[in-house]
Amino acid sequence: MSKKIVLVFIVLFIFACKAKQEVPENLNLLDRLKALPDVTVNEIEPIHHYNRVFEINVTQPIDHDNPNSETFTQRVYLSHVDESRPTILTPDGGGVTKNRTLELTRILNANQVYIAHRFYQGAEPDTMDWQYLNIKQTAADYHKIVGLFKQIYNGKWLSSSISKGGTETMIHRYFYPNDITTTVAYVAPITLSDEDPRIDRFLVEEVGTAACRQKIMQFQRRLLEKREDLIPVVQSLCEETGKTFSLDYDLIFEYHVLEYIFIFWQWGPGDCNAIPEADASIKEMHDHLLDIVGAYDFYSDEEIAISVPIYYEDYTQFGYYGYIVDHLHDLLVASPENPTNRIFLPDDVELIFDPVPMRNLLNWVQNEGNNIILLYGGQDPWTACAVELTGSTNAVKIVVPGVNHGLRISDLSDADRELVLSTLEEWLDISIER
């Protein structure tokens, strides 16, 4: 090849590179995402204020301590505004089948990286080797994802999520404190035992009024006293779903009644006047039960199979709540002596609860967890397991009276909302539009 031809190729190469550099960055975002290692990318329809949204599968090792371990793909939704805007890491804490966004992403006009939890829908390995479903491996998943997307998103990074996802944000900070600088955790408990007694105490002695708490327990008793009328209704509703129910209908009904006291405060309006009175019809009583606790689909074989990962985590590291039964023992005929959600796990899944990981997490949050905002609802039973601040960090905690597990920044008083926004402005060194 002559020198002249070589020179021509060099010139063409230089002009091609220059032309590529001049392409607006937002038009080339898809290519840059595809160039990241261990990812596959598909652009999907944008939502809300986002310019572009991408469904991304990230290849993760089952065991981050063993580079030769089997792998699985973890579903991630990237909602894009601009590479220079803040980016919010949002672990769901469970399965992910579609994109969703936090109110905080809109408040900050931020990008969002929304992540399915390992072993749940959207991140299920071919083999469910349960020993690798733990908080250390989960945090390593998030660490890898942050490292990938930081190659593109160079603005401020923070994390935020709700409930178990909110706890996951603190877990990630505990293991990888340098990944991000700021966390906003909504209604995020740190539970210290497999069935934390603080929740029982909250439901029996603290939330609402004594008269209201008594009315709830009396209503549970009336439901169980009417079991002969209600079990056929339960069976009919289960059969109408078209799903499979291996559990006995008496057991399903009893567990639904047991759930009532917790769900009443977790998701209900907290209005005891809505509880049917003693002379209410059976239909009124049952309609109210379903209105508070939900349909019976939860007890289907299909739904239980989906829920196995959460129960495994609850009874090995995360912790959960138990059932309050002292006032109902004489009316329970199908439930175990000490009813527990362990019955929803397969017999071959070993459950040994280790309280150390969550105790270590709580200790870190209390003594080293700077730049964390904790938001809790005053009537939410999970608030019984809220972080108690010690004054050793600059963390901010707000508990809103009378609000349930659905608490959002929009539910805060003007003063508390301003506290959250001004604190974020200070910690992130940004300006937030009011």
N, C-alpha and C positions, 0 to 999 in steps of 0.2 A: 504494500500500500504506500502511495507516495506521501511525502510530507505535506503536500497541499491538501490532500484528501483528509489526512489526520487533523490538520488545522481546522478544516471546515467542520469536522465532527466535534472538535473541542468548542468552537464558537457556538454551534447549535446546542450543545449540552449546556453551556453557560446561559444562553438565552432561555432554554427550557426551564432551568432551575430558577432563574430570575422571575419567569412568568408564573411558576408555581408559588413562589414566595409572595407574589402580589395578589393571589387569590384571597378574598376575604376569609378570615379565620372561621366564621360561622358556616361557610359553605364547605369547609374542609373538615369539620368536626367529625363526621362519620368515619372518614378515612383515618383520622388520628385515633379514634376509639378502636377501630379494627386493628390498628398497629400495636395495641397493647398486648402483652403476652397473656396467654391462657384465657382469652375471652372470645366469645362470638357475639355479634351485635346485630340487632334488627331495629330500625327506626319505626316508631308507631305514632299514632295520632296524639298530638299535644293536648294538654288539658290546662285549665286555669290560666295563669299568667305566663306559662312557659312557652318559649320559642320552639323548642324541640324536645321530644321524649324518646328514650331508647330502652328497649328490653335487652338486657345483657345477661349472658350466662358466663360465670367465672368458674374455671376449673380449680377445685380446692383438693388438697390431700385429706384423706380421712384422718390421718395422724400428722400434724404439723411437725412433730419431733422425728418423723421418719420420712425422708424425701422419697423413699421407694414404696410407700404405702399406696393402697388403692386410692382412686380419686372419685369425686362426684362433682356435679355442676350446681352452682348456687345462683338462683335467680336474683337479679338486681335491676331495678328501674331507675334510670338516670333522667331526672327532669331538669332541663337545661335553660338557664337564662343568659348567662355570660360567664366566661372563664374567670373573669376578674371579680365577680360577685362572691359573697360568702357561699360556702357549700356546707349543707347540713347532712351529716351521716345519720341515717334513720334505720336502725335495726328494728324489724317488726316484733321480734320476740316469738314469732310463730310462723305459720305458713303464709305464703304469698301467691295468689293466683291472678292478681291484677294490680295496677299501679294505684297508689293513694298518696295524698300529700298532707302535710301538717299545716295548721294555720300559721305557724311560725315561719314557714318558707315564704308565705305571702307577705307577712309583716316585714320580713327582712329583704324581700325580693331576691331570694336566694336560690341557688341550685339545690337539688335534693338527691341523695343516693339512698334509695329505699331497698332493704335487704331482707330476703327470706332467711330464716334461722335453719342452721344445719339439722338434717333429719326430718324436717317438716316439709309440707307441700312446697314445691319450688326448689327444694334443696335435699332431695332424698337420694341417698346412695343405693346402689343395687343390693348391698348387704347391710342390714341394720346392726352393726356391731356396737352395741349400746355403750361399751366402755368409753367410746370416743364422743359421746354426747355429754360434754361437761363444759364448765364455764371457761376453762383455759383454752380448749380447742376452739370454742366459739369466738372468744376474743381474738384468737389468731386469724380466724376467717376475716373479721372486720379489719384487722391490721393489714392484711394483704390487700384488701379492697381499697383502703385509704392510700396505701403506697402506689397502687395502680393509677388511681384517679388524680392523685397529686401531680402526676406528670402532665396533666392538662389543666387542672383547676388550681390556680396560684393565688386565689384570694384567701380570706380568713376561713378556717375550718372549725366547725362546732358540731356537736351531736345533740339530738333531741328525739325522744319517742315517748310512748304512752304505756303505762302499766308495766307488764313484764319487759316490754321493749325499753321503757325508761330505766329499769334496773339494768338491762343489758348495756345501756350507755355508760353507766357507772362502772360496770365490770370491765368494759373495754378500756376506760381511763385507768382503772386499777392496774391492769396488765401492761398497758402501753400509754403511759402518761404523756409522752411527747408527740403522739399522733395528732391530737387536736388540743385546743386550749380552753374550750368552754362547753358546758353541758346544760341543757334545760330538760329536766326529767319531770314528766307529768304523772301524777298518781302512782309513783313507783315505790313499791314496798321493798324492804329487805327483811325477809322472813327467816327466822332463826331456828325453826324446827319443822319436822315434816307436817305437823298439824299445830300451828303456833297458838298457844293458849291466850296470847294477848288479844286475838280476834274474838275468842269466846267471851272474854271479859268485856270487851267493847260492846258486843251485841247484847249481853245479859245485864250489864251494869251501867253503861255510859251513854250510848247513843240515844237520841230522842228523850222522851220522858218515861218514867216508870210505868205510867198508865198505858202508854203506847206499846212499850215492850211487852207488857202483860197481854194486851189485846192481840198482838201477833202470835203469842204462844197459844192463846185460847183458840184462835182461828185455826192454827195447825191441828189442834186436838179435834176440833169439830170436823175438819176434813177427814181425818182418819176414822172418826166415828161413823162417817157416812160412806165407808169404803164399799159396802155392798152395792150401793147405788152408783158409785163412781168408777169402779173397776171396769164394768162393761163399756163405759164411755172412754176410758183410757185405751182399752183394747181396740175399740172401733176407730179412734183417732190414729192409733199406731198403724192399723191395717190400711187406712186410707192413704198413708204416705207412700205405700208401695215398697217400703224398705223392710229389711229383715230385722226382727227383734228376737234375740236368743234369751234375753233376760225375761224373767217372769213378770207379768203385768202388775202383780201385787208389789213386787220389788221396785219396779219403775215408778209406780204411784207413790210409794213411801219415800223414795229418794227425792222425788219432785217436791213433796211436802217438806222434807228436811232442808232442801235448798232454799225454801221460801224466806226464812228469816235473814239469811245472808243477802240474797238477791234483792229483797225489799229495800235494803239500805244501799246496796251497791249501785243498782240501776234505777230503782223506783224514785218517785218524787218525795218520799219520806212523809207522805200524808196519811196518817192513821185513820182519818175520817173516810178514806177510800176502802178500808177493810170492811167487808160485809159484817153486818151485825148478827147477833145470835138467831134472829128470826128470818134471816135471808134464805132464799130458795137454794136448792142444791145447784141449780144452773148458775145462779149469781155467784155462789162460792167458787165453783169450778172455773167460771169465766175469769174471775179475779186471779185465781191461781195461775192460769195460763197467761194472763196479762202481765203478771210480775215475773214469773219464772220462765215463760216461753213454752214452745211446743215440745212434744215428747220425742221429736226426731233425734234429740241429743243422745238417746239411749239405744238408737239403732246400731246394728253391727257396723254399718258403714261409717257412722260418725265416731263411734268408739275407736275404730281402727285409725282414724285421722288423729284422734286425741292421745294416742299412746305416747308420743314423744313428750308432751307436756306433763303427763302424769309421771313418766319416768324421771324427768327433771325435778318435779315437785318432791318426789319421794327418795331422791338420792342426794340432791344438793340445794335446790331452790327453796323448798319448803312450801306449805300450802295451809289450808284451813281444814278443820274437822267439823263434825256435825254436833249440834247441841241437842241432846236426846233425853236429858233427865226428866223433862216434863212429858215425854212421849213413850217411854219404855213400855208401859202397860198396853199400848195400842199398836206397837210394831210387831208384825207377825212374819214378815218375809225377810227383813233386814238382818245382818249379822248382829251379834251382841253389842259390838262397837262399830257402828256403820262407818265406812271409810271409802274414799274413791280408789283405793288400791284394787278393788274388785274389778275395775275397768282395765287392768293390765293383764296380759297373758301370764299364765302360771309359770312359764319358762323364763320370764324376765326377772332377774335377781334385783332386789331392792334393799340396799343398805344405806341409810341416811347418814351423810357426813356433814355435821354442822360447821366444820372449820372454814370452808370456803366463804360462806356468807358472813361469818363472824369476822374473818379477815377483811372482807369487803367493807363491812360497816366500820371497822376500826380505821381503815384507810380513808373512807369518806369523811369521818368525823375529825380526823387528825391531819390529813394531807390533801383532802379533796377540795382544792381551791377552784374558783370560777364555776361553781355549780349552783343552779337555781332549782329548787325543789317545790313543786306545786301539788297541794293535796286538797281533797274535798272533805269537809268536816263530818259528813255523815257516811262517808265511804268506809266500809269495814277494813279495807287495806290500809287506811290511815293509822290503824292500830299498830302497824309495822312500819310507820314512817321513820325516817332518819331523825334522831334527836341530835341537834347540833350542839357542839361543846364550846364554841367560840374560838376554836383553834385554827379555823380557816375563814376565808371571806365568803363562804357559801351563804346563800339567801334561801330561807324557807318561808312559804306562805301557805296557811291553811284557811280555806274559805268556808265559813260556817254554812250549814244547810245545803251544801253542794255534794253531788255523788261522784261516782267514778268517771263520769263524763266531763269533768272539769276542764275548761280551756281558759286561755288568757282572756278571752272575751267575757268570761264570768267574773273576772277580778274587779274590785272597786277601782275607781279612777286613780286613787293614790297607789294601790298595789300594781296596777298595770304600768303606771309611770315608773315605779321602782324597777320593775322587770326590764322595761325598755331602756331606761337610763343606765342601768347596770350593764346591760348588753352593749350599749354604746361605749361604755368605759372599757370593758374587758376586751371587746373586739376592735376598738378604735375605729368605729364606723358611725355614720349618722343614719338614724331611723326616722322615716317620715311619719309624722303624727296625723 
